[in-house]
């Protein structure tokens, strides 16, 4: 059997087939990227909304503690601050080590994320 006979010259039909298949693969990849992007945006919005709820609860707790302090005759300024609530880790690197992650909103707001 001659190997040269197996290596046929590509025909116009085979070129069209491969071009069509390549386009389909590229379109599938673009759809997957769009879907992943949508999921990431949805997740980010949920985390943002969660953060707003936590901040609101912390603020309400602080106001409650201050009002109780005033009622018992203690100056509101002496109410100890609430501990910072946990944030989230944002990193674009594959190597996410705990010391590189941001665990408080204060840290994240300073731009020292991941």
Beta strands, then each sheet from edge to edge (+ up, - down):
end
